[in-house]
Amino acid sequence: MILGMNKMFFLVILFVSLTSTAQKTQNLVPTPPMGWNSWNKFGCNVNEKLIKEVADAFVTNGFKEAGYEYIVIDDCWQIARDAKGKIVADSVNFPSGIKALADYIHAKGLKFGIYSCAGTRTCAERPGSHGYEVIDANTYAEWGVDYLKYDWCNTAGIDPVKAYTDMSNALAKSGRPIVFSMCEWGTSRPYIWAQNVGHLWRTTADIQDCWDCKRDWGGMGWTTILDMQVGLEKYAGPGHWNDPDMLEVGNGHMKYNEYIAHFSFWSLIAAPLMAGNDLRNMSDSIKNILLNKDAIAVNQDKAGIQGKKVYDDGDFEIWSKPLHNGDVAVIFFNRNEKKYDFPAHWEKAGIKGNKQVFDIWKHSEVGTTKKIKTISIDGHSVVFFRVKK
């Protein structure tokens, strides 16, 4: 059985290397992409007015300046195909058409993303791209699309490697550089085979706005997703990223400290930072989480190293991420609901000697590793440091 599995993965990797020339030379995301996606907050309730208002809020609220750049419409923008097979947008909700909307977003110095699915139908039962990969890729290029999220619903009998490779090649031949976000949910372990197919690939089922809940249909809280990233760090790097799904920060079902922990970890593990809340209406506290320049700097570090767990003592964990200039980002994590004081264990993060410690959420230096021997952490919270070289 083991021999058979090894043979299968050898054939998969060989297939990809022979057939996928699409993304190999397109290093469009040297750091994890940053942007906003409509799904987590709005689901199918998307329209032209909403997307324009979000683009406006992107600029006025400082997201563009902070490095966020993609505005992505998720499912439900499409409604049918015309007689020639070209995808048709919902004219009621998008009366000006998708190209005009892309032009509006581009005029603000932002980039435009759209959604489709490798199946015959999307997850919301709209027309999928199976069998229409070339015409869809060319249509997206014509409209000025910069980013494609490609889902995995209604795919019975469809091989994921072939399906994603077909769309990847179609995008490459469209004449427009388009970031390819593979949303296959990690079922076929895409981190093993997709480096030359997509720029990022989902590693799990959909995220939910909760600490550790699970849904019958497969959705899960962010800490459950975090646990599933352990061991995947070796597959990520500049131009190709593990994707633990979009951010839930600000959607109202978690506490402030839990949102800080969520954003801290997505920064440390080099996850795409795709906001999923209503950017038009959010508190200053939520905005300050999403715009934390020091956390974003860790996420966008040009070395492109995905942070990893280095110490696990039940409810207390330490995660670290080496940065390009020799600094080390470190998260001390308390999973318990109660406040605890933990020994710092700097050596577990590979930190030796006496180093200056910068607190990413306090935005200030807080001492040295020699002086900080105990870390006090509230329940369901993190302490996020950048330790200077």
N, C-alpha and C positions, 0 to 999 in steps of 0.2 A: 504493500500500500504506500509506504514512504517512497519507494522507488518510483511508483506511478505518479505521485504528487510532484516529485522533483522533475520528472520528465515533462509533466504538464507545464510547470512554470518555466522550464527551459524553452519549450515550444512557444509559450506565450511571449517571453522576452525576445526570442528569435523573430517571431511574427511582427512584433512592434518595431524592432530594429530594421527589418526589411521593408516595412510598409509605411512607416511614419517618418516623413521628412518635414512634417508640418511645423512643429514648434521648436525644433532643435536649434535653429539659428535665430529664433525670435525671443531674445531675452527681454521681454516686455515688463517683467516685474522683478528687477534685481533685489528689491525688498518687498515684503508682503503688501499686497494691494490694500488701499484704504478707501472707504467710501460709505455708501448707504444703500440699503436694499429695502424694498417696500413690504416684503412678506410678513416679517415677525409682528408688525403693528397693524397692517392694513389688509393682509390676505388678498382676497379678490376685489376688494373695494378700492381699485386704482383708477385714476383718470388723469387726463391732461392737466387739469387745474391743480390737482394735488402735486404732481411731479414738478410742475413749474414753481409752485410755492416752496417745495422742499429745496429746489435748486437755489431759490432766492435766499432761503434761510441758511443754506450752506455757506453762502458768502457773508451775509450780515452777522451770523453768529460765530464766525471765525473758523469754520471747519476747513475751508479752502486754505487759509493761511497756515493751519496746523498740519496740512499735508494730505487731508482727505481729498479725493478727486473723482471717484466714480459715483454716478447716480444710476442705480440699476432698478428697472421695473421687473418685478417677478411675474409669476403666472397671471393669466386672465386679461392680458392686453389684446390677445389674438382671438379671432372668432370663427374664421373659416379659411378656405383656399379658393382662389378664383379658377376659371376654366383652364388656365395654364399651370395651375399648381402653386401659384405664388401665395404666400401667407397674407391674410387680410386682417388688419387691425379693426377693433371694435370702433366703428365710426361715431357711435353715440358718446362713448367715453373719451375717445381720442379724435375729435372732429377735424383737427388740423393735420392729422397723420403723424406717423412716427418720425419721418425725416424732419418735419418742422420742429418737433419736440427736441430731437437731437441737436438741431441747429440752435435752438434756444439755450440748451445746456452748454454747448460748445462756446457760445457767445459770452458766457460767464467764465470762460477759462477752465471749465470742468469737462469730464469725459462721461460718455453715455453708455449704459449697459442694458441688455435685454435678456429675456429668458426663453428657453425652449426645452424640449425633452427628447431623449433618445428613443422613446417609445412611440407607439402609434397615436397615443393621446397624452396630453400632459396630466399632471396630478389633479388638476381641476377639470379634466375632461375636455380640454381645448385641443385643437389640432397639434400633433407632435411632429417631429422632424424625420422620423424613420422613413427612409425611401425618398426624402426630399432634402437631403443634406446639402447638395450642391446649390440647388435653387435658393434654399434658405440662407446659406453662407453668402451668396452673391447679393441677395436682397439686403441682408444686414450691412454688407459693405457699401451698397448703394445708399442706404439710409444714414450712414456715418456711425455705425455702432463700433464701440471701442472694447466691449466686454460682453462675453456670452456666458451666462449660467445655464448649464445643460443637465437637466434632471434625469430621473431613472424610473418613472412610473409607466405602467402598461407596456412592459418589455418582455412578456412571456415569449420564450424561444429566441430571444435576441442575445447575441454574444456581446458582452460589454467591451471587450478589447477591440473587436471589429467596429462596433457602433461608435465608440469614442474616437477611434483612429480615423474612421470615415469622415466624421465631422471636423476633426483636427486638420486633415488634409484639405478638405473643402474650404475651411477658413484660410489656410495658407495660400491657396490658389485664388482666393477672392480678390487679392490685390490690396487688401487693407490689413494692417496689423491689429488683431483682435485678441485680447486676453481670453483664454479658454479655461473657464471654471467648471470642472467636472464634479457633478453632484450625484455620484453613484452610491453614496452612503457607506462606502468602505467594504461592501459585500465581497467583492473579488480582490480585495487587498490592492487597490490601485497604486498605493505607494511603492509597490514592487515593480510595476510595469509601466507606469504612466509618465515617467519623467520627461520623455520625448514626445508625449502625446498632449498633455495639458500643462498649464502653468500652475494650477492648484487643483487638489482633489479632496473631496469630502472623505473623512475617515470614519464617520459615524452616522447614525440616524439624526433626524432633526433635533435641534436644541429647543428646550422649553424654558419659559421664564420662571425658573425655580431652582432651588439649591441642589436637590438630588432626587427629584421625582422621576417616575417612569410612566409612560403611557402605553396602553395596549397596542397601539398602532406603531410603536417604535420610538416616539419622542422621549427625550430624557433631559434631566437637569444638567447644568453645566459642570458640576463636580463629577458626575458620572462620566461625562464626555472627557473631562480632564484625565481621569484614570485610564481611559482608553488610548491616550496619547503616549503613555509610557512605553519606551522602546522604539517609537517611530521617528525619533529625532535624527537618526542617521539617514533618513530618506529626504530630508528637507535641505534647502540651500538656495542661494540666489537663482532666481528664475523658475524654481519649482518648490511648491509649498504644501505641507499638510494643512488641511482646512477642517478645523473642528466646528465649523458652522458660524453663523453670524452672531453678533452681540445682542444680548437681551437688555442691556443697560438702559434703564429708564422706562421700561414697559409696565412697571407698577406692582409686580407680584413678589419682589424681593426687597430686603432691607438695604439701606444705604451702604452699610459695611459689606454686605454680600455682593453688591454691584461693584464696589471697589476691588474686592477680591477677584471677581470675574474679569474685570478689565486688566488687572495686574497680571493675571495668568495668561490671558490672550496676548499681552505685550511680551511676556517672558518667553512663551513657546513659539514666537514668530508666527502667530496666526494672522490671517487677514483680519484687519480691523474694519469690519463692515457694520456700521451702526444700523440698528433696526427699530429705532423709536421714532416718535413724531418730533422731528427737529424744529417744527414751527411752534410747538408748545411743550416746553420742558423747563424744569426748575433750574436755577443757577447751579445747584449742587450736582445735578445730573450732567449739565453742560461742562462743569469743571472736571468731572471724571473723564468724559470723552475727549476733552481738550488738554489733558495733562501732558504737557510737552516733555516732561522727563520720562514718563512711561512710554510715550510714543517714540522717543529717542532710542529706548531699549528695543522696542519692536522693530524699528527701522534701521537698526545698526547694520552697517554695510558688510560686516563679516557674514551675516545671514545664518548664524548658528541658532538652532532651536534649543531653548532651555530644557533641562531635564531634572527629574527627581534624583537627589543625591543622598537623601536620608529620610527614613520612614520609621517613626516610633508610634504607630497607631494613629492617634488623633493629631500628632505633631509631625510635620514634614518640612524638609528644606529642599528647595529647588534652586538651580543656578544656571547662569548663561554667560559664557565668556564674550566680551565685547572686543571690537577691532583694535582699540587703543590699549588693551591690557587690563581695563577695568572689568569687574565682574558684577553682574546683576544677581541679587539674591532675594528670594522670597522665603520668609518664615511663615508657615501656614498652620493655623489652628482650626481643625475641622469640628472640634467640640463646641457645644453651645455655651460653655462656661469659659470665663477668662482664666488664663493660665500663665505662669512664668516658666519659661523654658531656657535651658542652657544654650548659649549661642552656637556652639559647635562650628565655628568658622572653618575649621580644617575640613569638615565634610564637604564644603563648597570649594575646596582647593585653595583657600586663602591662608597664606602663611605670613608671619611677621606682623608688624603693627601698621595697619592701613587706615586711611581716613574713610569715614562712613557718611554717605549722603542719603537722606531719607526722601524717597521719591514722592511721597504724599505730603510731607511737610515742606518740601522744596528747600531743604537746608541741610547743612552738615550737622551731625548730631554726636560726633565723638570719633573715637578710634576703636578698632577691633580689640585692642588690648584692654580698653576701659569698658567696652560693652560686653559683659560676660553673661548677662541674662536678658532675655527678650520677653517683655510682657505683651500678650496678645489677647484682645477681646475674642469672645466666641464668634465662630463663623467669620473670621477675619484674617488678614495678612499684615505683615510688616514687609515693606518692599524697599530694599536698599540698593544703592550703587556704590560698590566698594572701589575706591580709587587705587590704581596700581602703585 
